[in-house]
Amino acid sequence: ENEERAKLWLNRNYNKALEVQAIQRRLERLNADLEKCVKPIRMREVIEGNLAENGQEERMAEYIDLSEELSRRLMYLVSLDRKTLDVIEKVDSSILRTILIERYINRMKWKDIAGIVHFEERRLFDYHLQALAAVLPFIPKEEIE
């Protein structure tokens, strides 16, 4: 049961990586759209503030607002990554830390982790349970209850 609670807490980071990738792709598309929007506008219009005439000002402001909102979310997710790493780093065993980092930070598959630590997958799962038990005392209690 305790190992399951640790696993759930660590999995928030595992799943977060998918959201980070989605936000990064969205930011790339936003920047490309914004660039398409800005290119036709002459620099003089930008300087003089004449963007309202062709409706571009509002559209650009929306792009910028959304971009800033996504960037804030991205920074929050990165802070979760740092917090998770800070917790994992408190585990005494290097091998247990490696297993936790590769699985929950780097999102590696079990067979790939087994290759890195040179264990059979079955033995790796035993070490994984040990790693979960070892990390549990360092997870803030208010975040797992």
N, C-alpha and C positions, 0 to 999 in steps of 0.2 A: 504494500500500500504506500509506504513512504517513497519507495523507488518510483512508483507511478506518479506521485506528486512532483517529484524532481523532474521526471521525464516531461510532464505537462508544462512545467515552467520553462524548461529548456526548449521545448517544441515551439513556444511562442517566437523564439528567435529563428528557428528553422523555417517556420512559415513566413516570417517577416521578410526573408530574403526574396521570396516571390513578389511581394508587394514592392520592395525596393526596385527590382528589375522592371516591374510594370510602370512605376513612377518615372524611372529613368527614360524608358521608351516614350512615355507621354511628354516629358520635358523636351526630348529631342524633336518630337513632332511639333510641339508648340513653338519651339525656336525656329524650325523650318517654316512654319506657317507665318510667324511674325516677320521673318526675313522676306518672304514673298510679299507681305503686306507693305513693308517699309520700302523695298527696292523701287517701286514705281514713284514714290514720293520724292520730290526734289528736296535737297537739303535746305534750301531756302524756305520752303513751306514749313519744314520742321522747326527751323529757327524762328520764323515769324508766327508760328502757332496757327497756321491756316489749315490744319488737318480737319477741322470740323466741316469744311465745305464738302469734302468728298466722303464723309462718314468714317474716316479711318481712325480718328482720335479715340472714339468710344471702343472700337474694335481692338485697337492696340492696348488700351487701358485694361480691357478684359483679359487679353493674353498675358499681360504683365501681372495682373492680380492672380490669375490662375497659376502662373509660373511661380510666383512667390509662395502661394499656398502649398503647392506641391513640394517646393524646396524646403519649406518648414516641416512638412510631414517626413520628408526624406531625412532631415537632420534629427528628428525625433527617433526614427527607426535606427539611425546610426548610433544614437545614444543608447538605445536598447542593446545593440551589439556590444558596445563598450561595457555596459553594465554586466552583461552575461559573461564577457571575457574576464572582468574583474572577479566575478564569483568563481569561475572555473580555475583561475590562477591560484586560488587559495587551496586547491586540492594538492596534497603533498606529493603524490605519485606522478611522475612525468608521463608514464604510459597511460594512466587514467585521464590526465589532462589532454593528452593527444587524442584519445578516443572521443572525448567530449567535444573538443574543438573541431575535429574532422567531421563529426556527425552533426553537431548543432550549430556550428558557425559556418563551416565550409560546405555543409549539406551533401557530404559524400555518401555513397552507397556502402552497405556493410562489406561487400566483397572487396571494394577498393580500400577500405580502412584495414581490412584483414591483410591485404598486401603490404600496406605501409608498416604495420606493426609486426608483420611476419607471424601471425597467428591464424589457425584455422577459424572459420566463422563461428563454430560452436564454442571454441575457447574465448573468442572475442566477445560473444554474448555474455559469458560469465564475467569477464572483465568490465563489460558495460554495466552490469548490475552493481558491481563494486564501485564503479565510477559514480553511478547515480546515488548510491548510499554515501559516498565520500563528499559529494557536492551538496547534498541536502542541508547539512547544518549551516552552510554559508548563504543559502537563499533566504532573503528577508522573509520572515514569517508572515508578514501582512500580505505578501504577494502569492502565497501558496495556500492560504486558508480560506 
